Amino acid sequence: MSSLLIRHVDDALRTQLKARARAHHRSLEEEAHETLRTAIARDASVAPKADIVDLFTQFFGPENGVELELPPRSAEPDRKPPDFSGPDYDR
């Protein structure tokens, strides 16, 4: 087994950890082990975040009564892009 040294622990945090250890009838080291184990297990149980496509499909997909037809894209744009080169846009 390896060791872990944590430096610069805030005094208030150490006091809280000692109080938890005393309440659970453990040593300070055992309480730190259990606290880390619990935190890691909680993070592992959280489902991975869905990306934006998954979220939109979940809320707006065909199974939820929304079907969107996208217009076809053309090679030529319908209008010229705006011109931002005028003096109103200089900084």
N, CA, C and O atoms as a GROMACS GRO file, in nm:
protein
  364
    1MET      N    1   0.083  -0.118   0.000
    1MET     CA    2   0.000   0.000   0.000
    1MET      C    3   0.087   0.123   0.000
    1MET      O    4   0.196   0.125   0.056
    2SER      N    5   0.035   0.227  -0.064
    2SER     CA    6   0.113   0.350  -0.068
    2SER      C    7   0.060   0.449   0.036
    2SER      O    8  -0.046   0.429   0.095
    3SER      N    9   0.136   0.554   0.055
    3SER     CA   10   0.099   0.658   0.151
    3SER      C   11   0.060   0.784   0.077
    3SER      O   12   0.101   0.806  -0.038
    4LEU      N   13  -0.018   0.866   0.144
    4LEU     CA   14  -0.061   0.993   0.088
    4LEU      C   15  -0.040   1.100   0.194
    4LEU      O   16  -0.091   1.088   0.306
    5LEU      N   17   0.034   1.203   0.160
    5LEU     CA   18   0.060   1.313   0.252
    5LEU      C   19  -0.013   1.436   0.199
    5LEU      O   20   0.007   1.476   0.085
    6ILE      N   21  -0.097   1.494   0.280
    6ILE     CA   22  -0.170   1.614   0.240
    6ILE      C   23  -0.118   1.730   0.326
    6ILE      O   24  -0.134   1.730   0.448
    7ARG      N   25  -0.058   1.826   0.260
    7ARG     CA   26   0.000   1.940   0.331
    7ARG      C   27  -0.098   2.057   0.334
    7ARG      O   28  -0.193   2.062   0.256
    8HIS      N   29  -0.074   2.148   0.424
    8HIS     CA   30  -0.147   2.274   0.435
    8HIS      C   31  -0.298   2.252   0.453
    8HIS      O   32  -0.378   2.316   0.385
    9VAL      N   33  -0.334   2.162   0.541
    9VAL     CA   34  -0.475   2.139   0.573
    9VAL      C   35  -0.522   2.250   0.667
    9VAL      O   36  -0.459   2.277   0.769
   10ASP      N   37  -0.630   2.312   0.631
   10ASP     CA   38  -0.688   2.420   0.711
   10ASP      C   39  -0.719   2.368   0.852
   10ASP      O   40  -0.767   2.255   0.867
   11ASP      N   41  -0.692   2.448   0.953
   11ASP     CA   42  -0.716   2.406   1.092
   11ASP      C   43  -0.861   2.371   1.117
   11ASP      O   44  -0.891   2.274   1.187
   12ALA      N   45  -0.953   2.449   1.060
   12ALA     CA   46  -1.096   2.422   1.079
   12ALA      C   47  -1.135   2.288   1.018
   12ALA      O   48  -1.214   2.214   1.075
   13LEU      N   49  -1.079   2.257   0.901
   13LEU     CA   50  -1.108   2.130   0.835
   13LEU      C   51  -1.055   2.013   0.918
   13LEU      O   52  -1.123   1.912   0.933
   14ARG      N   53  -0.934   2.028   0.972
   14ARG     CA   54  -0.877   1.922   1.055
   14ARG      C   55  -0.961   1.901   1.182
   14ARG      O   56  -0.981   1.788   1.226
   15THR      N   57  -1.009   2.010   1.239
   15THR     CA   58  -1.093   2.001   1.358
   15THR      C   59  -1.224   1.928   1.327
   15THR      O   60  -1.270   1.844   1.405
   16GLN      N   61  -1.284   1.960   1.212
   16GLN     CA   62  -1.408   1.892   1.171
   16GLN      C   63  -1.384   1.744   1.148
   16GLN      O   64  -1.466   1.660   1.188
   17LEU      N   65  -1.274   1.711   1.083
   17LEU     CA   66  -1.242   1.570   1.057
   17LEU      C   67  -1.218   1.494   1.187
   17LEU      O   68  -1.260   1.380   1.202
   18LYS      N   69  -1.150   1.559   1.281
   18LYS     CA   70  -1.128   1.495   1.412
   18LYS      C   71  -1.260   1.471   1.484
   18LYS      O   72  -1.278   1.367   1.547
   19ALA      N   73  -1.351   1.568   1.476
   19ALA     CA   74  -1.482   1.552   1.541
   19ALA      C   75  -1.561   1.438   1.478
   19ALA      O   76  -1.626   1.361   1.548
   20ARG      N   77  -1.555   1.427   1.346
   20ARG     CA   78  -1.623   1.315   1.277
   20ARG      C   79  -1.562   1.181   1.318
   20ARG      O   80  -1.633   1.083   1.339
   21ALA      N   81  -1.429   1.178   1.328
   21ALA     CA   82  -1.361   1.055   1.367
   21ALA      C   83  -1.403   1.014   1.508
   21ALA      O   84  -1.428   0.896   1.534
   22ARG      N   85  -1.410   1.110   1.597
   22ARG     CA   86  -1.451   1.081   1.735
   22ARG      C   87  -1.595   1.030   1.738
   22ARG      O   88  -1.626   0.936   1.811
   23ALA      N   89  -1.684   1.093   1.656
   23ALA     CA   90  -1.825   1.052   1.654
   23ALA      C   91  -1.843   0.912   1.598
   23ALA      O   92  -1.935   0.840   1.637
   24HIS      N   93  -1.754   0.873   1.506
   24HIS     CA   94  -1.763   0.739   1.445
   24HIS      C   95  -1.671   0.637   1.513
   24HIS      O   96  -1.658   0.524   1.466
   25HIS      N   97  -1.607   0.677   1.622
   25HIS     CA   98  -1.515   0.589   1.697
   25HIS      C   99  -1.405   0.536   1.606
   25HIS      O  100  -1.376   0.416   1.605
   26ARG      N  101  -1.344   0.627   1.532
   26ARG     CA  102  -1.233   0.592   1.442
   26ARG      C  103  -1.115   0.682   1.470
   26ARG      O  104  -1.126   0.785   1.537
   27SER      N  105  -1.002   0.640   1.418
   27SER     CA  106  -0.885   0.728   1.424
   27SER      C  107  -0.901   0.834   1.314
   27SER      O  108  -0.984   0.822   1.224
   28LEU      N  109  -0.819   0.936   1.324
   28LEU     CA  110  -0.823   1.042   1.224
   28LEU      C  111  -0.790   0.985   1.086
   28LEU      O  112  -0.852   1.022   0.986
   29GLU      N  113  -0.693   0.896   1.080
   29GLU     CA  114  -0.655   0.833   0.953
   29GLU      C  115  -0.769   0.748   0.897
   29GLU      O  116  -0.797   0.755   0.777
   30GLU      N  117  -0.834   0.670   0.980
   30GLU     CA  118  -0.947   0.587   0.933
   30GLU      C  119  -1.062   0.674   0.883
   30GLU      O  120  -1.127   0.641   0.784
   31GLU      N  121  -1.086   0.784   0.950
   31GLU     CA  122  -1.193   0.874   0.907
   31GLU      C  123  -1.160   0.938   0.772
   31GLU      O  124  -1.247   0.952   0.686
   32ALA      N  125  -1.034   0.976   0.753
   32ALA     CA  126  -0.992   1.032   0.625
   32ALA      C  127  -1.008   0.929   0.514
   32ALA      O  128  -1.055   0.963   0.405
   33HIS      N  129  -0.970   0.804   0.539
   33HIS     CA  130  -0.987   0.695   0.442
   33HIS      C  131  -1.135   0.681   0.403
   33HIS      O  132  -1.168   0.676   0.285
   34GLU      N  133  -1.221   0.675   0.502
   34GLU     CA  134  -1.363   0.655   0.477
   34GLU      C  135  -1.424   0.774   0.404
   34GLU      O  136  -1.509   0.756   0.316
   35THR      N  137  -1.382   0.894   0.439
   35THR     CA  138  -1.433   1.014   0.373
   35THR      C  139  -1.394   1.013   0.225
   35THR      O  140  -1.476   1.043   0.139
   36LEU      N  141  -1.270   0.979   0.197
   36LEU     CA  142  -1.225   0.970   0.057
   36LEU      C  143  -1.299   0.860  -0.018
   36LEU      O  144  -1.344   0.881  -0.131
   37ARG      N  145  -1.313   0.742   0.045
   37ARG     CA  146  -1.386   0.631  -0.019
   37ARG      C  147  -1.528   0.671  -0.055
   37ARG      O  148  -1.575   0.644  -0.165
   38THR      N  149  -1.596   0.736   0.039
   38THR     CA  150  -1.735   0.778   0.018
   38THR      C  151  -1.745   0.880  -0.095
   38THR      O  152  -1.835   0.871  -0.179
   39ALA      N  153  -1.654   0.976  -0.098
   39ALA     CA  154  -1.657   1.079  -0.202
   39ALA      C  155  -1.632   1.019  -0.340
   39ALA      O  156  -1.698   1.057  -0.436
   40ILE      N  157  -1.537   0.927  -0.349
   40ILE     CA  158  -1.507   0.863  -0.478
   40ILE      C  159  -1.624   0.777  -0.523
   40ILE      O  160  -1.659   0.777  -0.642
   41ALA      N  161  -1.685   0.703  -0.432
   41ALA     CA  162  -1.799   0.618  -0.467
   41ALA      C  163  -1.917   0.704  -0.514
   41ALA      O  164  -1.988   0.665  -0.607
   42ARG      N  165  -1.939   0.818  -0.451
   42ARG     CA  166  -2.048   0.907  -0.490
   42ARG      C  167  -2.024   0.960  -0.631
   42ARG      O  168  -2.118   0.967  -0.711
   43ASP      N  169  -1.900   0.999  -0.662
   43ASP     CA  170  -1.869   1.049  -0.796
   43ASP      C  171  -1.886   0.940  -0.901
   43ASP      O  172  -1.931   0.968  -1.013
   44ALA      N  173  -1.852   0.817  -0.868
   44ALA     CA  174  -1.862   0.707  -0.963
   44ALA      C  175  -2.007   0.671  -0.991
   44ALA      O  176  -2.039   0.619  -1.098
   45SER      N  177  -2.096   0.698  -0.896
   45SER     CA  178  -2.236   0.661  -0.915
   45SER      C  179  -2.313   0.764  -0.996
   45SER      O  180  -2.426   0.737  -1.039
   46VAL      N  181  -2.255   0.881  -1.019
   46VAL     CA  182  -2.322   0.985  -1.097
   46VAL      C  183  -2.312   0.949  -1.244
   46VAL      O  184  -2.205   0.916  -1.294
   47ALA      N  185  -2.425   0.956  -1.314
   47ALA     CA  186  -2.427   0.922  -1.456
   47ALA      C  187  -2.346   1.024  -1.535
   47ALA      O  188  -2.342   1.142  -1.499
   48PRO      N  189  -2.282   0.980  -1.642
   48PRO     CA  190  -2.207   1.074  -1.724
   48PRO      C  191  -2.300   1.177  -1.787
   48PRO      O  192  -2.417   1.147  -1.815
   49LYS      N  193  -2.250   1.295  -1.810
   49LYS     CA  194  -2.331   1.401  -1.866
   49LYS      C  195  -2.360   1.373  -2.013
   49LYS      O  196  -2.272   1.330  -2.088
   50ALA      N  197  -2.483   1.398  -2.053
   50ALA     CA  198  -2.520   1.380  -2.193
   50ALA      C  199  -2.478   1.503  -2.273
   50ALA      O  200  -2.475   1.614  -2.220
   51ASP      N  201  -2.445   1.482  -2.399
   51ASP     CA  202  -2.411   1.597  -2.481
   51ASP      C  203  -2.539   1.664  -2.531
   51ASP      O  204  -2.649   1.613  -2.508
   52ILE      N  205  -2.526   1.776  -2.597
   52ILE     CA  206  -2.641   1.858  -2.636
   52ILE      C  207  -2.732   1.784  -2.734
   52ILE      O  208  -2.854   1.801  -2.729
   53VAL      N  209  -2.676   1.704  -2.821
   53VAL     CA  210  -2.757   1.629  -2.918
   53VAL      C  211  -2.845   1.528  -2.845
   53VAL      O  212  -2.964   1.514  -2.876
   54ASP      N  213  -2.788   1.458  -2.748
   54ASP     CA  214  -2.867   1.362  -2.670
   54ASP      C  215  -2.980   1.432  -2.595
   54ASP      O  216  -3.092   1.380  -2.589
   55LEU      N  217  -2.952   1.548  -2.538
   55LEU     CA  218  -3.055   1.622  -2.464
   55LEU      C  219  -3.168   1.667  -2.556
   55LEU      O  220  -3.285   1.652  -2.521
   56PHE      N  221  -3.135   1.720  -2.672
   56PHE     CA  222  -3.238   1.764  -2.765
   56PHE      C  223  -3.320   1.646  -2.815
   56PHE      O  224  -3.442   1.656  -2.827
   57THR      N  225  -3.255   1.535  -2.842
   57THR     CA  226  -3.328   1.416  -2.887
   57THR      C  227  -3.420   1.367  -2.777
   57THR      O  228  -3.533   1.326  -2.804
   58GLN      N  229  -3.373   1.370  -2.654
   58GLN     CA  230  -3.454   1.325  -2.542
   58GLN      C  231  -3.579   1.411  -2.525
   58GLN      O  232  -3.688   1.358  -2.502
   59PHE      N  233  -3.564   1.543  -2.537
   59PHE     CA  234  -3.677   1.632  -2.512
   59PHE      C  235  -3.761   1.661  -2.636
   59PHE      O  236  -3.882   1.681  -2.625
   60PHE      N  237  -3.698   1.664  -2.754
   60PHE     CA  238  -3.770   1.707  -2.873
   60PHE      C  239  -3.771   1.603  -2.983
   60PHE      O  240  -3.808   1.635  -3.096
   61GLY      N  241  -3.733   1.481  -2.955
   61GLY     CA  242  -3.725   1.377  -3.057
   61GLY      C  243  -3.861   1.328  -3.102
   61GLY      O  244  -3.963   1.367  -3.045
   62PRO      N  245  -3.863   1.243  -3.205
   62PRO     CA  246  -3.988   1.193  -3.261
   62PRO      C  247  -4.075   1.120  -3.159
   62PRO      O  248  -4.198   1.125  -3.168
   63GLU      N  249  -4.015   1.053  -3.062
   63GLU     CA  250  -4.095   0.981  -2.962
   63GLU      C  251  -4.169   1.076  -2.868
   63GLU      O  252  -4.258   1.034  -2.794
   64ASN      N  253  -4.133   1.204  -2.871
   64ASN     CA  254  -4.201   1.304  -2.788
   64ASN      C  255  -4.296   1.391  -2.870
   64ASN      O  256  -4.342   1.495  -2.822
   65GLY      N  257  -4.326   1.350  -2.992
   65GLY     CA  258  -4.425   1.420  -3.072
   65GLY      C  259  -4.374   1.538  -3.151
   65GLY      O  260  -4.454   1.615  -3.203
   66VAL      N  261  -4.245   1.557  -3.161
   66VAL     CA  262  -4.192   1.669  -3.238
   66VAL      C  263  -4.102   1.613  -3.347
   66VAL      O  264  -4.000   1.549  -3.320
   67GLU      N  265  -4.140   1.639  -3.471
   67GLU     CA  266  -4.056   1.601  -3.584
   67GLU      C  267  -4.031   1.726  -3.666
   67GLU      O  268  -4.125   1.789  -3.714
   68LEU      N  269  -3.909   1.761  -3.681
   68LEU     CA  270  -3.873   1.881  -3.754
   68LEU      C  271  -3.814   1.843  -3.890
   68LEU      O  272  -3.726   1.758  -3.899
   69GLU      N  273  -3.865   1.908  -3.992
   69GLU     CA  274  -3.807   1.889  -4.125
   69GLU      C  275  -3.716   2.007  -4.152
   69GLU      O  276  -3.757   2.123  -4.143
   70LEU      N  277  -3.594   1.978  -4.184
   70LEU     CA  278  -3.497   2.083  -4.210
   70LEU      C  279  -3.501   2.120  -4.358
   70LEU      O  280  -3.507   2.031  -4.443
   71PRO      N  281  -3.498   2.249  -4.390
   71PRO     CA  282  -3.496   2.288  -4.530
   71PRO      C  283  -3.363   2.247  -4.594
   71PRO      O  284  -3.260   2.243  -4.526
   72PRO      N  285  -3.364   2.218  -4.722
   72PRO     CA  286  -3.238   2.179  -4.787
   72PRO      C  287  -3.142   2.298  -4.792
   72PRO      O  288  -3.185   2.413  -4.802
   73ARG      N  289  -3.015   2.269  -4.785
   73ARG     CA  290  -2.914   2.374  -4.794
   73ARG      C  291  -2.878   2.395  -4.940
   73ARG      O  292  -2.868   2.300  -5.018
   74SER      N  293  -2.858   2.518  -4.974
   74SER     CA  294  -2.815   2.547  -5.110
   74SER      C  295  -2.671   2.593  -5.108
   74SER      O  296  -2.619   2.634  -5.004
   75ALA      N  297  -2.607   2.585  -5.222
   75ALA     CA  298  -2.468   2.626  -5.232
   75ALA      C  299  -2.456   2.778  -5.225
   75ALA      O  300  -2.355   2.829  -5.176
   76GLU      N  301  -2.557   2.850  -5.272
   76GLU     CA  302  -2.555   2.996  -5.273
   76GLU      C  303  -2.639   3.049  -5.157
   76GLU      O  304  -2.753   3.006  -5.138
   77PRO      N  305  -2.584   3.141  -5.078
   77PRO     CA  306  -2.666   3.199  -4.970
   77PRO      C  307  -2.776   3.287  -5.028
   77PRO      O  308  -2.763   3.340  -5.138
   78ASP      N  309  -2.885   3.304  -4.954
   78ASP     CA  310  -2.998   3.384  -4.998
   78ASP      C  311  -2.968   3.534  -4.995
   78ASP      O  312  -3.031   3.611  -5.067
   79ARG      N  313  -2.873   3.575  -4.914
   79ARG     CA  314  -2.841   3.717  -4.904
   79ARG      C  315  -2.692   3.733  -4.877
   79ARG      O  316  -2.623   3.638  -4.841
   80LYS      N  317  -2.645   3.856  -4.895
   80LYS     CA  318  -2.504   3.885  -4.869
   80LYS      C  319  -2.480   3.891  -4.719
   80LYS      O  320  -2.569   3.930  -4.644
   81PRO      N  321  -2.362   3.852  -4.674
   81PRO     CA  322  -2.332   3.864  -4.531
   81PRO      C  323  -2.321   4.012  -4.493
   81PRO      O  324  -2.287   4.094  -4.578
   82PRO      N  325  -2.348   4.048  -4.368
   82PRO     CA  326  -2.340   4.189  -4.327
   82PRO      C  327  -2.196   4.240  -4.331
   82PRO      O  328  -2.101   4.164  -4.312
   83ASP      N  329  -2.184   4.368  -4.356
   83ASP     CA  330  -2.052   4.432  -4.364
   83ASP      C  331  -2.028   4.508  -4.234
   83ASP      O  332  -2.098   4.604  -4.204
   84PHE      N  333  -1.930   4.466  -4.158
   84PHE     CA  334  -1.897   4.528  -4.030
   84PHE      C  335  -1.768   4.610  -4.039
   84PHE      O  336  -1.700   4.632  -3.938
   85SER      N  337  -1.734   4.655  -4.159
   85SER     CA  338  -1.608   4.727  -4.175
   85SER      C  339  -1.623   4.879  -4.162
   85SER      O  340  -1.523   4.950  -4.173
   86GLY      N  341  -1.741   4.930  -4.139
   86GLY     CA  342  -1.765   5.074  -4.129
   86GLY      C  343  -1.711   5.134  -4.001
   86GLY      O  344  -1.669   5.061  -3.911
   87PRO      N  345  -1.713   5.267  -3.993
   87PRO     CA  346  -1.658   5.336  -3.875
   87PRO      C  347  -1.737   5.310  -3.747
   87PRO      O  348  -1.684   5.325  -3.637
   88ASP      N  349  -1.863   5.270  -3.761
   88ASP     CA  350  -1.941   5.240  -3.642
   88ASP      C  351  -1.888   5.118  -3.568
   88ASP      O  352  -1.917   5.102  -3.449
   89TYR      N  353  -1.812   5.034  -3.635
   89TYR     CA  354  -1.765   4.909  -3.575
   89TYR      C  355  -1.618   4.913  -3.536
   89TYR      O  356  -1.565   4.814  -3.484
   90ASP      N  357  -1.549   5.027  -3.560
   90ASP     CA  358  -1.408   5.039  -3.522
   90ASP      C  359  -1.398   5.067  -3.373
   90ASP      O  360  -1.482   5.138  -3.316
   91ARG      N  361  -1.298   5.012  -3.312
   91ARG     CA  362  -1.276   5.038  -3.169
   91ARG      C  363  -1.137   5.085  -3.146
   91ARG      O  364  -1.098   5.113  -3.032
   0.00000   0.00000   0.00000
